[in-house]
Amino acid sequence: MINFSPLTIRRFRNFRANNRGYYSALIFGILFFISVFAEFIANDKPIFLVFENKVHFPVFEKISETFYGGEFETEADYKDPFVRELINKNGFFVMPLIEYSFDTINYDLKVPSPSPPSLENLLGTDDQGRDVLARLIYGFRISVFFGLTLTILSSFIGIIIGGVQGFYGGKIDLLGQRFIEIWSGLPVLYLLIIISSFIEPSFWILLFIMLLFSWMSLEGVVRAEFLRARNFEYVKAAKALGVGNIKLMFKHVLPNAMVATLTLMPFILSGSIATLTSLDFLGFGLPPGSPSLGEMVAQGKANLQAPWLGLSAFITLSLQLSLLVFIGEAVRDAFDPRKVV
C-alpha cells in the first residue's frame, strides 16, 4: 500500500475542494481515454472478425479481399456490401460504433457534401465527404498528444536552463538572458512559413520547431525560483557540508521550485494546443488530410452554409481549453501553501 505524506494529502484535498477543477479533470480524463482508443470507436474496419473459425483484428492487420474469396489483392473494403457478404458466409465481424475513420469518404451521400447531420453521420460530413465526428475524435487525440509532448519537453529544457541561470547567476545568468532576449525576438510564424515552403510539415517537425521557442515560457519562472532559493539557509548549509552543485540543484532546490512550475503546466498545455490549432487554421500545421481541429475551423470558415462544421470544431476546442484552464486553477489551489482545507 502506498503511504502518502501529509503534504501530498493536503494538496489532493485542496485540489478536490475546487469542484470545478476536479470535475473538469474527470471529464478531460474520460474524453482523453476515449480518444486514445479512437480506432475502436471510429473506424471503417471491424474491431474483430471471425472467418473460417479464426479470429482476426483488421484494425491492426491488413487483409486482402482475396483472403475472403474476393477478386482483388488490395486491402478489403469493409464498407462494400460484397465484401460483407463474403465474410458472413464463413464467419462474422463486429464494426465500431462509428463506421468511419478520419479519412473515410462517404460515397453514398444523398446530398452534396458538406452534408448535414444524419443518423449515419451524426455531426454531418465535411466538404470532402468525411465524417465530422470521427475527425473530431482523432483531432482531439492529436492535439492533446502534441500539447502533452511539447509541454513535457519544453518544461524539461526550461527547468534545466532556468535552474542553471538562477543557481549560478553572474555572467552565466547575464549571457543567458541576453541570448533569450534575442531568441524570443525571432518571428516563429515566418520561420514556419519558410520551412514549410521546402519541407512538408509533419507532427515531429512542427514539434521540433515549436520546442525551439516554447521552453522560454517556463525558464523565467524557474530562474526566479532558483535565484530566490540559492540564498536560503538550507542551501548554504548543504554547501558547507560539501554537497555538489548538481545534486544541490536538482535534489534540494528544484523540489521547492516545482510548485510554481507545476502550477503553470496546465496553462502551457492549453497554449500548445491553441498554437497547433492556429497553425492548422492558417495552413502551416499538420499535412493536408490530417484530423485537426484547426483544419475543421478553416472548413467552417470556408463553408458558412454548413454551420455544423464551425460549431462542432468551436465547441470541441472551447471545451478542451476550458477544461484545461479549470484544471490549472485547481492545481494552483492544490500547491498554494495559504490554502488549508
N, C-alpha and C positions, 0 to 999 in steps of 0.2 A: 504493500500500500504506500502511495506517495504521501509524504508529510510536507505540507506547505508551511512556509514561515508565516508568522503573524502579519508581516508587512504585505506578503502576497495575498493573504486572505482579506486584509483591509482594502487592498487595491481592487480585488474582484468585487467586494461588496460595494465599493464606490462606483465601479462600472455597472453593476447590477442595479444600483439605485437610480441611475439615469435610464428610465424606462424607454425613452425614445431611442437612445443609442443601443440599448440592449436588444430591443426587438428589431431594430434595423440590422444589427449583426446577425440575428437569427434568419431574417428574411434574405439578407445578402448571401449568407452561407447556403441556404436552400437553393437559391437561384444559381449560385456558382456550382453547386453539386449537380444540379440538373444539366447545366451547360457542359460540364466535364464529360458527361455520358450522352452528348448530343447525338452521336452515331446510333445509339439505341432508341432515340426518341424521334429524330427526324432523319430519315434515310430512304433511298429508293431501293435498298437491298434488304432482304429478310434478316431478322435478328438471328434466327437459326432455322435450319432446314433439314428435313429428314428425307433422304432419297435412296431407295433400294436398301432400306434398313441401316443406313449410315448417316451419322449426324455431321452436318457441315455448318460453318459460320461464314456466310458470304460477306458479312461486314468486314472480316479480316482476310479473306482469301478471294482471289479472282477465279471464277469458274466459267468456262466457255459454254456456249449454247449447245455444242455437240455433246457435252457430258450428259445432258438431259435428253439427247436424241434429236437435237435440232440440226440445222444446216450450216451455221456459221461458227468459225473458230474464235470469233471475238467474244468478249465477256457478255454473259446473258443479260438481257434487259428484262428485269423482273416486273416492269410495268406492262410488258407486252402480254396480251391475253393468250397468245400461242405458247409462250414460254411457261406461263402459269398452268396451262392445260397439260403440258408435258410433265411438269413436276407433280401435279395432282394425280396423274396416272399411277405413279410408283412411290408416292410419298406425300408430304405436306410441308408447309412453311408458315412462319409467323412474321408478319410485317410490323414495322414500328408504328407508333401512334400516328405520326405524320409521315406519309409515304412519299416524301420529297426531301432530297438533300438540298444544301445551299446552292448547288449549281444545276439542279434538275429542272429542265424546262417542261412545262405542261403544254403538250401539243394538242390537248383535247379541249381547249378553252372555247366556250360558246360565244364569247365576245372578244374583241381585240384587246391585247394587253396594253397597259396595265388593267387587269380585270378586278372588279370589286370583290369584297369578301363573300365567300360562299361556304357551303358545308365541306367542300373538298379543299379549298384554300381559305382557312379561317380568317386570315388578315389580307386576303387578296393576293395578287401577283404584281411583280414589278414590270417595268417596260420591256423586259426580255422574257416574260412568262415564268419567272422563278418564284417559288413560294416565299412570301414575305416573312411568315412566322419562322420557317426553317432558317432563313438568313439572319433573323434577329437572334435566334438561339446560338448559332455559330458565331455571329458577330459579337455577342456578349462575351463568349468564351475567349475569343481572340483579344478583345480589348482588355479584359481582366488579366489574362496571361501576360500581355505586353506591359500593362501597368505594373503588375507584381514584379516581373523580371527587371524592368527599368528601375523601380523603386529600390529593390534589394541591391542591385549592382551599384546604383548611384549613391545609395546610403553607405555601402561598404567603402567606396572610394572617398566620399565626402568625409566620413568619420576618420579615415587614415590621414588624409591631407589636413583636415581641420585640427585633428589631435596633435600632429607633428608641429604645425604652426603655433598652436596655443601653448603647448608644453615647453617648447624650446624658446619661442619668442625671438627677440633680437633681429638679426639680419635674415634669418630663415623666414620669420613672420613678415618682415618688410618686403623681401623679394617675392614671397608667395602672394601677398596682397596686390602688389603691382602686376604680377602675371595674371591674377584673377580679374583685375580691372580691365586689362587688355583683352583677355579671353572672353569675358562676358559681353564685350562690345561688338563681337563678331556677329554679323547677321545670319542667324541659323536658317531662316527661310530661304535666303538667297543661296546659301550653300546647298540646301536640299534641291533647289531648282537646278543648279549647276550639275550636281551629281546625278540627278535623275535624267539629265539630258544625254548622258552616255552610259549610265548603268541603270537597269531596271530595278527600282526599289523593291526590296523584299523585307520580310519580318526582321531578319537579323541585321541587314544593312541599316534599316531605319533605327533599330535598337542601338546599334553602334554609334550612329550619328547623334542620336538624342543623348546617349550616355556621355558623349564628349562634353556636353554642356549642362546636363541636368544635375551632376554631382555638386555643383556650386550652391544649389538650393539648401543643402544641409551643412555645407562646410562652415558657413559663418556662425551657425548656432553652436556647433561642436567646438570651434575655435574659441568662442566666447566662454564656454563652459570650462575648457581646459585652462584658459588664461585666469579664470577666477579660482579654479581648484588647485592650481600649482602652488599657490601661496598658503594653502591650508596647513594646519599643524601636522596632520597625519602624513602629508606628503613630505614635509621636512623631516619628520621622524623616520619615515621609510628610507629617505636618502641617507640619513645619519647611520642607519643600520646596514647600509651597503646594498640596498635593493637597486637592481639595474634599471635604467630608464625605460626600456621596452616593457619589462614586467610591471613597473610602476604605472606606466601609461595605460596599459590595456587590462591590468588586473585590479588596480585600485582607483585610478582616476576615471576611466571610461564608464564603469557601472554608475557612478554618480552623474555623469553627463548623459546617460541614456534616457533619463526622464524626459528632458526636453526633446531628445531625438525621436523617441517613440511617439511622443505627442504629435509631432509633425508628419509622421509617416503616412497616416490615412489621407492627409491633405495632399501630400506629394503623389500618392497613388491616384487620387481623383484628378490631379493636374496632368499626370501622364496619360490617363485615358482621354481627357479633353484634348490634349495635344495631338494624339493619334487620330482622333475624330476630326479635328480641324484639318490635318494634313490630308486625310482621305477625302474630305469635302472639297478641298482645293485641287485634288488630283495628284498630289505629291506623296501619297501614302502607300498603302499596300497595292500589289499588282491588280490590274483590272480583273473583275470576276471574283475577287476575294470577298468573303462575307464581312462587311464592315458597316458600322453604324454611321460613319461619316458619308460613305457612299450612298446609304439609304436616305440620308438628309439631302444629299445632292440630287437624288432622283425625285424626292418630294418637291424640291425647288423647280426642277425641270418639268414636272408633271403636276401642275396645280389643279388640273381636272381630276386628279386621283388623290384626294386628301388623305386616304388611309396610308399612303407611303410616308408622308412627312409626319403625320400624327403618330404612327407606330414607332418610328425612329426617335421622335422627340420624347414620347412618354418613356420609352426604354432608357434613353440616355439620361433624362432628368431623374428618373427613379434610381438609376445606378449611381449617379453623382450625389444625389440627396442622401441615399443610404450611407455612402462613404463619409459624407460630411457629418452626419449624425453619429456614426461610429467614432469619428475623430473627436467629437465633443465628449463622448463617453470615455474615451481613452485619456483625454486631458483631465477629466474629473478623477479618473482612477489613479493617476500619478500626481495629483495635486495634494501636497502634504497638509494643506489647510483644511481639506475636506475630511471629516470623520463621520462615518455612518454608525 
